[in-house]
Amino acid sequence: MEFNKENTKDRLFADILLPLPLPRPFTYRIPDTEREKVNIGSRVIVQFGKKRILTGIIVKVHSIEPDVYEAKDIIEILDDAPSVNAFQLKLFEWMAEYYMCHPGEVLNAALPSGLKVSSESKIQLNPNFEDLEEKIPFADKELLIIEMLEKKEALTFDEVSLIVGKKSGSSLIKSLIKKNRIIVFEEVKEKFTPKIIKKVRLCPPYDQKGNMQELFIKLEKKPKQTDLLLKYIKLTGFLENPDKNTTGINKNLLIEESSLSPFTSLVKAGFFEEYEIVVSRFEEDDEESKYAEVRLSETQQSAKDSILEQFGEKEAVLLHGITGSGKTEIYIELIKNVLSGGSQVLYLLPEIALTTQIVQRLRKIFGDKMGIYHSKFSDNERVETWRGIISGRFSFVVGVRSSIFLPFDNLGLIIIDEEHETSYKQHDPAPRYHARDTALMLARMHHSKTLLGSATPSVESYFQAVNKKWGLVELTQRFGNAKLPQLIAVDVRKEKRDRKLHGDFTGLLTQQIEKSLHERNQVILFQNRRGYAPYISCEDCGHIPKCDNCAVSLTYHLYHKELRCHYCGSHESIPTRCEACGSNKIKTVGLGTEKIEDDIKLLFPDAVTQRMDLDTTRKKNSYQKIIEDFQNNKIDILVGTQMVTKGLDFDRVNLVGILDADSLIHFPDFRAHEKAFQTFTQVSGRAGRREKAGTVILQTSSINHPVIGKLLQQDYSGFFNTEISEREKFHYPPFYRLISITFKDPDAGIASKGADRLFGKLKYFIPKEQILGPEQPLINKIRNYYLEEIILKFERNKANLPAIKFKIKEAIEKVLAETAFKNSIIVCDVDPV
């Protein structure tokens, strides 16, 4: 979208969307030198306040000068073509309004860091400095800095600290500024740097095969250089095809296992030429990508045809297919259809862990036309995907929730796999969006279609489908000859009474693990808690160490030998004595993945056991390494958290153990039963995914709980009917919409008083029966802030939500304007999960 430059007045202004929590864009003047580069959606560098240098986006160009403040000049327009398109700007606006945040907060979340310009404080000599007659005295270290600045035009603060010592660096800079000898300025630089590799090729005339003999004669008495030349010829295949010299060879490949000296000599002599090229950070196929054939079964083909037929009438279709029913093959065929029609496809996954297997599979089919986007990628890799979409290199992207922000301009299909997953929801910071719901809006903006897939759909999504708002397609059989696993619930209390427990493992689970290992099969053990144990406790006085910043107990991590808070990240060493009574009788309480791994290694010392949780997968490729090792049968038993439940497909897994079903079932949340049913079904789906039926053993103390009953019967429909009637009865989604408001303050009394004050304002325009609270949440202190929570309920399709949200924002602003609440924070979460 380009501004018409012919119809402008003398002065031009641009409204710039800044990545800050501001209610509206900020106006800047467009310098005459930059007018030709002005485009809506282009990135600009601007100064905000006295010192801040920011990257903003042009959202409007006009000739109206602001009357409240003097417009500063745009420092620089970074883009020749826009980095953000009209669809994205429209989406940012919708998200800010719907999720009750600022457009700048959406922009900050949307733009990868590599597209944001950073500024770095530097110092230089003051060109206007005049040493008057009284002679300004300078300390020795100050003179050292001045001397360095005379040799080097500018220095960073870090460089100054290295020159004079870290402790005195900042004080010396302040002193020199006060004496007017130096000035501070911000050097602005773009973060994205292309990947450059150094290459080597033969220089003319030796790039001709006929001149090769002459070159060998010249190097006759130089064996090391001759060897390097021979290596080049062998690696490039130059003698068979001299054209290979044009593309040359990677310098590192040529000189590995060799000293640099012979190579340098060949370059100086004019025999070799060294040059640089910009390359992609992603693997590229040598051959043009060809769609590999995927053969659908009759059931899958029928499901695909039904999806396409329902897309004729519906914007969205829910594909409810049991685990192992072959949903991915249907996705692939639909993606091919859309791409062949010239449109783009976004394939959303809830977790990075899921991308490993699926990306490998999709890469074989779609080649380098497929882009990948997730948070484990570096800034530069994410920028390459972003720019690859703009340039047309990537027409199909697989990614996690942040992929909805990518610059698509012709979306034909969005696939939301495992649509029920709560990890599609962003919790902090703003925007607190749900990628599934935002993707549905994005598809509507592009007039495209959305396919949602799950073995255990969210209650809200299934409700939309059975009530005909969305289409519904169901797959009730596993693909091919694969059989559903046998589910067995084991009563932990009875096992304890009968003394059959082996630590935290029931007798049946222990026997089945032993049997699986004997038959050379693999085992997955699921526990929804990482760490060694949820907490430690003193046997004498019962004291439990808690986090100083949050109202939670510290989790015991044996591997790192520390107690760690999973909310704020603080950690401390493991105490040898109780800090309350001094006793040395300290025991671990509960069960975490680390302890399970430890116990399994004791019970089955010959088995190779690996843990997959947040602690073992922090590095970029750690997910991939664990999954590949498990796939290649290098691991016998995989212990993990939610990561092991989702979408992974392993041939030899015939046993899954769910170690503590009760912690999920009895969690105090209206969605607890839904989440438990989904999690248990998903992890059960990892067992027996070929012709042999697997076994799932679920350890519980609530053997007669309705959720356990429906799970054993593998009856999603029955579970849904029970759950939906409860939701309707107690006014919860999908019948009502929720907005959670959290009042935070470092003082518990002020947090309580502030929440009451806000409640008093809300009740003027929201009926009391629709307001729950204020009350302290389950965890009432996080990162040194005390919390009070208010939940608002609004009947779906009856309340005027945009108007109500506007009034809520007004009420919040009025409360925060009061002096008593100057340190308070109020957070709104629309559609909390």
Sequence and secondary structure as in RCSB ss.txt:
>XXXX:A:sequence
MEFNKENTKDRLFADILLPLPLPRPFTYRIPDTEREKVNIGSRVIVQFGKKRILTGIIVKVHSIEPDVYEAKDII
EILDDAPSVNAFQLKLFEWMAEYYMCHPGEVLNAALPSGLKVSSESKIQLNPNFEDLEEKIPFADKELLIIEMLE
KKEALTFDEVSLIVGKKSGSSLIKSLIKKNRIIVFEEVKEKFTPKIIKKVRLCPPYDQKGNMQELFIKLEKKPKQ
TDLLLKYIKLTGFLENPDKNTTGINKNLLIEESSLSPFTSLVKAGFFEEYEIVVSRFEEDDEESKYAEVRLSETQ
QSAKDSILEQFGEKEAVLLHGITGSGKTEIYIELIKNVLSGGSQVLYLLPEIALTTQIVQRLRKIFGDKMGIYHS
KFSDNERVETWRGIISGRFSFVVGVRSSIFLPFDNLGLIIIDEEHETSYKQHDPAPRYHARDTALMLARMHHSKT
LLGSATPSVESYFQAVNKKWGLVELTQRFGNAKLPQLIAVDVRKEKRDRKLHGDFTGLLTQQIEKSLHERNQVIL
FQNRRGYAPYISCEDCGHIPKCDNCAVSLTYHLYHKELRCHYCGSHESIPTRCEACGSNKIKTVGLGTEKIEDDI
KLLFPDAVTQRMDLDTTRKKNSYQKIIEDFQNNKIDILVGTQMVTKGLDFDRVNLVGILDADSLIHFPDFRAHEK
AFQTFTQVSGRAGRREKAGTVILQTSSINHPVIGKLLQQDYSGFFNTEISEREKFHYPPFYRLISITFKDPDAGI
ASKGADRLFGKLKYFIPKEQILGPEQPLINKIRNYYLEEIILKFERNKANLPAIKFKIKEAIEKVLAETAFKNSI
IVCDVDPV
>XXXX:A:secstr
 B  GGG  SS EEEEE SSS SS EEEE  GGGGGG BTT EEEEEETTTEEEEEEEEEEES   SSS   B  
EE  SS SS HHHHHHHHHHHHHTTS HHHHHHHHS GGGSEEEEEEEEE TT    TT     HHHHHHHHHHH
HSS EEHHHHHHHH HHHHHHHHHHHHHTTSEEEEEEEEES   EEEEEEEE TTTTSGGGHHHHHHHTTT HHH
HHHHHHHHHHHTTTT GGGGGT EEHHHHHTTS HHHHHHHHHTTSEEEEEEEE SS   SS          HHH
HHHHHHHHHHHTT SEEEEEE TTS HHHHHHHHHHHHHHTT EEEEE S HHHHHHHHHHHHHHHGGGEEEE T
TS HHHHHHHHHHHHHTS SEEEE GGGGGS  SSEEEEEEETTT GGGB  SSS   BHHHHHHHHHHHHT EE
EEEESS  HHHHHHHHTTSSEEEEE S STT    EEEEEEHHHHHHTT  BTTB HHHHHHHHHHHHTT EEEE
E S  SSBSEEEETTT    B SSSSSB EEETTTTEEE TTT  EEE  SS TTT    EEEES  HHHHHHHH
HHH TTS EEEESTTT  STTHHHHHHHHHHTT  SEEEESGGGGSS   TTEEEEEE  SHHHHTSSSTTHHHH
HHHHHHHHHTTS  SSS  EEEEEES TT HHHHHHHTT HHHHHHHHHHHHHHTT TTSEEEEEEEEEESSHHH
HHHHHHHHHHHHTTTS GGGEEEEE  SS EETTEEEEEEEEEEETTTS HHHHHHHHHHHHHHHHTSGGGTT E
EEEEES  
